[in-house]
């Protein structure tokens, strides 16, 4: 089992009405690998990772996470989402719950952890993201960057095998981005399997094991950061890098 890739996508197609969002995607992520997915807006990046924990349903093909076919009728969707945790662009914290409660609620309901154990886990993770002093505040009292760090702690509390980041810094003010990227850098050292959609090319270059470049629902290039940034193979990737690196 351990030689198997953590994520396998085979001939995956996804439509939104007449719009063909993902076109025959073949894609693998190895265990402990950090894959950064980039590309222009509307290229299918977010759709790709949302299909990995069934926030979007695919129309054709197959997706395996840790050897399990996530579209098999016998698959427990909550278990899949606990194993492939998602960190969203807009945090998705419950405004009526404290930070501590936001991190314990899924532990209680999905993992069936006793309250004390769940709270201890939550506090340990808040410490990890530098926010233990905010445990009893509500999300409205936090900055965007702090909310995103809480969202990461909430995902980690489920002990996922895979962490999916969907543009985790794109809704943040520039001065808030550094703290979130620091937390993600730390996770990258801890042998998590990570798939991250981002426009933060410095982060991609520094932390990624593999860069996946998408356009118009197709994976155009997959390469190491060095190869992708220094020797992009397609004209489309060259144009993208020129645009993004000169802004």
C-alpha positions as CSV (number, residue, x, y, z in Angstrom):
1,X,0.0,0.0,0.0
2,X,2.7,2.5,0.9
3,X,4.2,2.4,-2.6
4,X,0.8,3.5,-4.0
5,X,0.4,7.2,-4.8
6,X,-1.8,9.0,-2.3
7,X,-4.0,10.5,-5.0
8,X,-4.7,9.1,-8.5
9,X,-7.0,10.8,-11.0
10,X,-7.7,8.8,-14.2
11,X,-9.4,10.3,-17.3
12,X,-11.4,12.7,-15.1
13,X,-14.0,14.9,-16.9
14,X,-16.1,17.5,-15.2
15,X,-18.8,19.7,-16.8
16,X,-20.8,22.7,-15.6
17,X,-23.7,22.6,-18.0
18,X,-22.1,22.9,-21.4
19,X,-18.8,24.1,-20.0
20,X,-16.1,21.4,-20.0
21,X,-14.1,22.4,-16.8
22,X,-11.8,19.4,-16.6
23,X,-10.7,17.5,-19.7
24,X,-9.4,13.9,-19.4
25,X,-7.3,14.7,-16.3
26,X,-4.6,12.1,-15.5
27,X,-2.8,13.1,-12.3
28,X,-0.9,11.5,-9.4
29,X,0.4,12.8,-6.1
30,X,2.9,10.6,-4.2
31,X,2.8,10.3,-0.4
32,X,4.4,13.2,1.3
33,X,4.6,15.1,-1.9
34,X,3.9,18.9,-2.1
35,X,2.2,19.7,-5.4
36,X,1.5,23.3,-6.4
37,X,-1.2,23.8,-9.0
38,X,-1.1,27.1,-10.9
39,X,-2.5,28.7,-14.0
40,X,-4.7,31.6,-15.1
41,X,-8.2,32.2,-13.6
42,X,-10.8,29.8,-15.0
43,X,-8.2,27.1,-15.9
44,X,-9.8,24.4,-13.7
45,X,-7.4,24.5,-10.7
46,X,-9.9,24.9,-7.9
47,X,-12.3,22.5,-9.6
48,X,-9.5,19.9,-9.8
49,X,-8.8,20.0,-6.0
50,X,-12.5,20.2,-5.1
51,X,-13.1,16.9,-6.9
52,X,-10.5,15.2,-4.8
53,X,-12.8,15.4,-1.7
54,X,-16.0,15.3,-3.6
55,X,-17.0,19.0,-3.1
56,X,-17.6,18.7,-6.8
57,X,-18.8,15.5,-8.5
58,X,-17.0,14.3,-11.6
59,X,-18.9,13.2,-14.7
60,X,-16.4,10.6,-16.0
61,X,-13.2,8.9,-14.7
62,X,-12.0,7.7,-11.4
63,X,-10.3,9.3,-8.3
64,X,-8.5,7.2,-5.7
65,X,-7.4,8.7,-2.4
66,X,-5.1,6.4,-0.4
67,X,-6.2,3.5,-2.6
68,X,-9.9,4.0,-2.1
69,X,-12.2,4.9,-5.0
70,X,-13.9,8.0,-3.6
71,X,-16.9,7.6,-6.0
72,X,-17.6,4.0,-5.0
73,X,-21.1,3.7,-3.6
74,X,-19.8,2.1,-0.4
75,X,-17.4,5.0,0.3
76,X,-18.3,7.2,3.3
77,X,-18.1,10.8,2.1
78,X,-17.5,12.2,5.5
79,X,-14.5,9.9,6.0
80,X,-13.1,11.0,2.6
81,X,-13.5,14.7,3.6
82,X,-11.8,14.0,6.9
83,X,-8.9,12.3,5.1
84,X,-8.6,14.9,2.4
85,X,-9.1,18.1,4.4
86,X,-9.8,21.4,2.6
87,X,-8.6,24.9,3.5
88,X,-10.7,27.4,1.6
89,X,-10.1,30.8,0.2
90,X,-12.7,32.4,2.5
91,X,-12.0,30.4,5.7
92,X,-15.6,29.1,6.2
93,X,-15.5,29.5,10.0
94,X,-18.8,29.4,11.9
95,X,-19.4,33.0,13.1
96,X,-21.5,32.0,16.0
97,X,-18.9,29.6,17.5
98,X,-15.7,30.5,19.3
99,X,-12.4,29.6,17.7
100,X,-12.0,26.7,20.1
101,X,-15.5,25.4,19.2
102,X,-14.8,25.9,15.4
103,X,-11.9,23.4,15.8
104,X,-13.7,20.9,18.1
105,X,-17.1,20.6,16.3
106,X,-16.0,18.2,13.5
107,X,-13.7,16.3,15.9
108,X,-16.8,15.6,18.1
109,X,-19.2,14.9,15.2
110,X,-17.1,13.0,12.7
111,X,-14.2,11.6,14.7
112,X,-16.4,11.1,17.8
113,X,-13.7,12.5,20.1
114,X,-14.7,13.2,23.7
115,X,-15.0,17.0,24.4
116,X,-11.9,17.2,26.6
117,X,-9.7,15.3,24.1
118,X,-11.0,17.5,21.2
119,X,-10.3,20.7,23.1
120,X,-6.8,19.6,24.0
121,X,-6.1,18.8,20.4
122,X,-7.6,22.2,19.4
123,X,-5.4,24.0,21.9
124,X,-2.3,22.2,20.7
125,X,-3.0,23.2,17.1
126,X,-3.8,26.8,18.0
127,X,-0.4,26.9,19.6
128,X,1.1,25.5,16.4
129,X,-0.4,28.3,14.4
130,X,0.4,31.0,17.0
131,X,-3.2,31.7,18.1
132,X,-3.8,29.9,21.4
133,X,-4.6,33.3,23.0
134,X,-7.6,33.7,20.6
135,X,-9.2,30.4,21.6
136,X,-12.3,32.0,23.3
137,X,-12.7,34.8,20.8
138,X,-15.2,34.7,17.9
139,X,-14.1,34.8,14.3
140,X,-15.3,38.5,13.9
141,X,-12.5,39.5,16.3
142,X,-9.8,38.0,14.1
143,X,-8.0,39.4,11.0
144,X,-8.2,37.6,7.7
145,X,-4.8,36.0,8.2
146,X,-5.7,34.8,11.7
147,X,-8.9,33.3,10.4
148,X,-7.0,31.4,7.8
149,X,-4.6,30.1,10.3
150,X,-7.5,28.9,12.4
151,X,-9.0,27.2,9.3
152,X,-5.7,25.4,8.9
153,X,-5.7,24.3,12.5
154,X,-9.3,23.1,12.1
155,X,-8.3,21.0,9.1
156,X,-5.3,19.5,11.0
157,X,-7.5,18.5,13.9
158,X,-9.1,15.9,11.7
159,X,-5.6,14.3,11.1
160,X,-6.0,14.2,7.3
161,X,-3.8,12.2,5.0
162,X,-4.0,14.9,2.4
163,X,-4.4,18.7,2.8
164,X,-6.0,20.6,-0.1
165,X,-5.4,24.4,-0.1
166,X,-7.7,26.4,-2.5
167,X,-5.9,29.7,-3.0
168,X,-5.5,30.2,0.8
169,X,-4.0,33.6,0.6
170,X,-5.9,35.2,-2.3
171,X,-8.5,36.8,0.0
172,X,-6.0,38.3,2.4
173,X,-4.4,41.7,2.6
174,X,-0.7,41.6,1.5
175,X,0.6,42.0,5.1
176,X,-1.5,39.0,6.3
177,X,-0.1,36.6,3.7
178,X,3.3,36.0,5.4
179,X,1.9,34.4,8.5
180,X,-0.3,31.9,6.6
181,X,2.6,31.0,4.3
182,X,4.8,30.4,7.3
183,X,2.4,27.9,8.7
184,X,2.2,26.2,5.4
185,X,6.0,26.0,5.1
186,X,6.0,24.3,8.5
187,X,3.5,21.8,7.4
188,X,5.5,21.1,4.3
189,X,8.4,19.9,6.5
190,X,6.1,17.5,8.4
191,X,5.6,14.9,5.6
192,X,2.0,15.8,4.9
193,X,0.7,15.2,1.4
194,X,-0.3,18.7,0.1
195,X,-2.0,19.9,-3.0
196,X,-2.1,23.7,-3.1
197,X,-3.7,26.0,-5.7
198,X,-2.0,29.3,-5.4
199,X,-0.7,32.4,-7.2
200,X,2.2,32.7,-4.7
201,X,5.0,31.8,-7.0
202,X,7.7,32.4,-4.5
203,X,6.1,29.9,-2.2
204,X,5.6,27.4,-5.1
205,X,9.3,27.7,-6.0
206,X,10.5,27.3,-2.4
207,X,8.2,24.6,-1.0
208,X,6.8,22.6,-4.0
209,X,8.1,19.2,-5.0
210,X,6.2,19.4,-8.2
211,X,4.4,22.3,-10.2
212,X,1.3,21.5,-12.2
213,X,0.4,24.2,-14.7
214,X,-3.2,24.2,-16.0
215,X,-5.1,26.1,-18.7
216,X,-8.6,25.6,-20.1
217,X,-9.2,22.4,-18.1
218,X,-6.1,20.6,-19.2
219,X,-2.8,19.9,-17.4
220,X,-0.3,21.5,-19.8
221,X,2.9,20.9,-17.8
222,X,4.1,19.0,-14.7
223,X,7.6,19.5,-13.6
224,X,10.0,20.3,-10.7
225,X,10.0,24.0,-9.6
226,X,13.5,24.5,-11.1
227,X,12.5,23.2,-14.5
228,X,9.1,24.9,-14.6
229,X,10.3,28.4,-13.5
230,X,13.6,28.3,-15.4
231,X,12.8,26.2,-18.5
232,X,9.0,26.2,-19.1
233,X,8.2,24.0,-22.1
234,X,5.0,25.4,-23.4
235,X,4.4,28.8,-24.8
236,X,1.3,29.1,-22.6
237,X,3.4,28.5,-19.4
238,X,6.1,31.0,-20.6
239,X,3.4,33.7,-21.1
240,X,1.8,32.9,-17.7
241,X,5.1,33.2,-15.9
242,X,6.0,36.4,-17.8
243,X,2.7,38.0,-16.7
244,X,2.7,36.8,-13.1
245,X,6.4,37.4,-12.4
246,X,6.4,41.0,-13.8
247,X,3.5,42.1,-11.6
